[in-house]
Structures are given as C-alpha cells and as structure tokens.
Amino acid sequence: MSLLEKEFLEKINKHKGVIFKISKMYMDNPDDQNDLYQEIIYQAWKSYGEFQNRSEFSTWLYRTALNTAIVFLRSEKKRGFIQNQNVENINIHQESYNDTDDENMKMMYEAIYELSSIDKALIFYFLEGFSGKDIAQHLGITEVNVRVKLNRAKSKLKEIIERKKFSQHK
C-alpha cells in the first residue's frame, strides 16, 4: 500500500460517519446505502489527487460526497463499484451509527427521502452545523439564496413529518 493510499484511508476512516449520514439521507434501502457509501469512497479516491489542502479534508469530502450522492440518485443504472481491493476493505460498522431504534430519527430520515436533492444537501449541511456562508460556498449559491432555500426545505420537512405523524395516528 502506498503512502498516498494509507493517508487517504486514514482520512476516510476518520470521516466515515459523514459518508454514512449522506448515504442514509439519499437512499432508503440498506443495500443502496452501502452502494452509495462505496461509490462516495471511490469518487473521493479518484479525485483525491486533486485535493490540494486548500480547504479542510472534511469540507472537500462533504462536497465530494454530496455531489456523488446527487449524481448517484439521478443515474438510472448504477455504475460498477470499487475495483481497488485496498479501498474495498474499509469497514463500515453501522452499529455505532445505528439509529433505527429511535423512531424520531427514522421518521426524520423517511421525510428527508421525500425532499429534492438540493433540499437534502441543505438539510444535511444545516444538521451538521454549517453556517449560511459555508453552505453558500459549498453549493455555489448566494448566502441569501441559502437562507431562502433552507427555510423552504425546513418547512417542507416539517410538513412531511407532520403528515407522517398524522397518518400513523389514524
């Protein structure tokens, strides 16, 4: 294993929770979540040589992961996945992130699945504590546009959750 591969794997393992969250937000089926998780790692590895430490690795990974998730979601036919055995061996133990027992989290993820790709990205950044300015930079839109779109996305999410709660109590 080269030094570059080792460095990449260490960084990915440190930030695998982000990749898992994005995979879970964009895909509702566990197999699809795992496929997207692997695709994010693959795309990150492919473009890792272009990462020039102009930003934090986590910032670069967020952007790469969200862009990959959006493309992955839109593709009608999923591409082949990782061929590199070293990257395939990344362990994605979900038990430390398993929130399926928490009914509120489950309902929130179900509601997020119904949002558009952009709204999912906005909600993800918001939940991760990014500022409006940071979100604007990541998505390439103005800060004012972020606030407007984020408020709309939160309203949609709230409506979906309320509808789901109402339908459960029937």
C-alpha positions as CSV (number, residue, x, y, z in Angstrom):
1,M,0.0,0.0,0.0
2,S,1.4,3.4,-1.0
3,L,1.8,6.3,1.4
4,L,-0.9,8.2,-0.5
5,E,-3.4,5.2,-0.1
6,K,-2.6,4.9,3.6
7,E,-3.1,8.7,4.1
8,F,-6.4,8.5,2.2
9,L,-7.7,5.5,4.1
10,E,-6.9,7.1,7.4
11,K,-8.8,10.3,6.5
12,I,-11.7,8.4,5.2
13,N,-11.9,6.2,8.3
14,K,-11.8,9.4,10.4
15,H,-14.8,10.9,8.5
16,K,-16.8,7.8,7.6
17,G,-19.7,9.0,9.7
18,V,-20.3,11.8,7.3
19,I,-20.3,9.4,4.3
20,F,-22.7,7.1,6.2
21,K,-25.1,10.0,7.0
22,I,-25.2,11.2,3.4
23,S,-25.7,7.7,2.2
24,K,-28.6,7.2,4.6
25,M,-30.1,10.6,3.7
26,Y,-30.1,9.9,-0.1
27,M,-31.0,6.2,-0.1
28,D,-33.7,4.4,1.9
29,N,-32.7,0.8,1.2
30,P,-29.7,-0.5,3.1
31,D,-28.2,-2.2,0.0
32,D,-28.4,1.1,-1.9
33,Q,-26.9,2.9,1.1
34,N,-23.9,0.6,1.1
35,D,-23.6,1.0,-2.7
36,L,-23.7,4.8,-2.4
37,Y,-21.2,4.6,0.5
38,Q,-18.8,2.7,-1.6
39,E,-19.4,5.0,-4.6
40,I,-18.6,8.1,-2.5
41,I,-15.3,6.5,-1.4
42,Y,-14.5,5.5,-5.0
43,Q,-15.2,9.0,-6.3
44,A,-13.2,10.5,-3.4
45,W,-10.3,8.3,-4.2
46,K,-10.4,9.1,-7.9
47,S,-10.3,12.8,-7.2
48,Y,-8.0,12.7,-4.1
49,G,-5.0,13.6,-6.2
50,E,-6.8,16.9,-7.0
51,F,-7.3,17.7,-3.3
52,Q,-4.6,20.2,-2.6
53,N,-5.3,21.1,1.1
54,R,-6.8,24.4,0.1
55,S,-9.6,23.5,2.4
56,E,-10.1,21.1,5.2
57,F,-10.3,17.5,4.1
58,S,-13.8,17.2,5.7
59,T,-15.0,20.2,3.7
60,W,-13.7,18.7,0.5
61,L,-15.3,15.3,1.4
62,Y,-18.7,16.9,2.2
63,R,-18.7,18.4,-1.3
64,T,-17.5,15.3,-3.0
65,A,-20.0,13.1,-1.1
66,L,-23.0,15.3,-1.8
67,N,-22.1,15.7,-5.5
68,T,-21.7,11.9,-5.8
69,A,-25.0,11.3,-4.0
70,I,-26.8,13.6,-6.3
71,V,-25.3,12.0,-9.4
72,F,-25.9,8.6,-8.0
73,L,-29.5,9.3,-7.2
74,R,-30.1,10.6,-10.7
75,S,-28.4,7.8,-12.5
76,E,-30.8,5.2,-13.8
77,K,-28.3,2.5,-13.8
78,K,-25.8,2.2,-11.0
79,R,-22.2,2.1,-12.2
80,G,-19.7,-0.6,-11.3
81,F,-18.1,0.0,-7.9
82,I,-14.7,0.0,-6.5
83,Q,-12.1,-2.3,-8.0
84,N,-9.2,-1.4,-5.7
85,Q,-9.1,-4.1,-3.1
86,N,-7.4,-1.7,-0.5
87,V,-10.3,0.7,-0.7
88,E,-12.9,-2.1,-0.7
89,N,-11.6,-3.2,2.7
90,I,-12.8,0.0,4.5
91,N,-15.0,-1.2,7.3
92,I,-18.4,0.5,7.7
93,H,-19.6,-0.7,11.0
94,Q,-23.0,0.7,11.2
95,E,-23.7,-0.2,14.8
96,S,-22.1,3.0,16.0
97,Y,-24.5,5.0,13.8
98,N,-27.5,2.7,14.0
99,D,-30.5,4.9,14.9
100,T,-33.2,2.7,13.5
101,D,-34.5,2.1,17.1
102,D,-35.1,5.8,17.5
103,E,-38.5,6.3,16.0
104,N,-38.0,10.1,15.6
105,M,-34.8,9.6,13.7
106,K,-36.4,7.0,11.5
107,M,-39.3,9.4,10.7
108,M,-36.9,12.2,10.0
109,Y,-34.9,10.1,7.5
110,E,-38.1,8.9,5.9
111,A,-39.2,12.6,5.5
112,I,-35.8,13.6,4.1
113,Y,-36.1,10.9,1.4
114,E,-39.0,12.8,0.0
115,L,-37.0,16.1,-0.4
116,S,-35.3,17.1,-3.6
117,S,-31.5,16.5,-3.9
118,I,-30.7,20.2,-3.2
119,D,-33.1,20.3,-0.2
120,K,-31.4,17.2,1.2
121,A,-28.0,18.8,0.8
122,L,-29.2,22.0,2.5
123,I,-30.7,20.0,5.4
124,F,-27.5,17.9,5.7
125,Y,-25.3,21.0,6.0
126,F,-27.8,22.6,8.4
127,L,-27.8,19.5,10.6
128,E,-24.0,19.4,10.5
129,G,-23.9,22.9,11.9
130,F,-22.6,24.7,8.8
131,S,-23.2,28.5,8.6
132,G,-25.2,30.0,5.8
133,K,-21.9,31.4,4.4
134,D,-20.3,28.0,4.4
135,I,-23.3,26.4,2.8
136,A,-23.3,29.0,0.1
137,Q,-19.7,28.3,-0.7
138,H,-20.2,24.6,-0.8
139,L,-23.3,24.8,-3.1
140,G,-22.1,27.7,-5.2
141,I,-25.1,29.9,-4.4
142,T,-25.6,33.2,-2.5
143,E,-26.0,33.3,1.2
144,V,-29.4,35.0,0.8
145,N,-30.4,32.1,-1.5
146,V,-29.2,29.6,1.1
147,R,-31.4,31.2,3.7
148,V,-34.5,31.2,1.5
149,K,-34.0,27.7,0.2
150,L,-33.1,26.4,3.7
151,N,-36.3,27.9,5.2
152,R,-38.4,26.3,2.4
153,A,-36.6,23.0,2.9
154,K,-37.2,23.1,6.6
155,S,-40.9,23.9,6.1
156,K,-41.3,21.0,3.6
157,L,-39.6,18.7,6.1
158,K,-41.8,19.8,8.9
159,E,-44.9,19.3,6.7
160,I,-43.8,15.8,5.7
161,I,-43.1,14.9,9.3
162,E,-46.5,16.2,10.5
163,R,-48.2,14.4,7.7
164,K,-46.4,11.1,8.7
165,K,-47.3,11.6,12.4
166,F,-50.9,12.3,11.4
167,S,-51.1,9.2,9.2
168,Q,-49.6,7.0,12.0
169,H,-52.3,8.0,14.5
170,K,-55.2,7.1,12.2
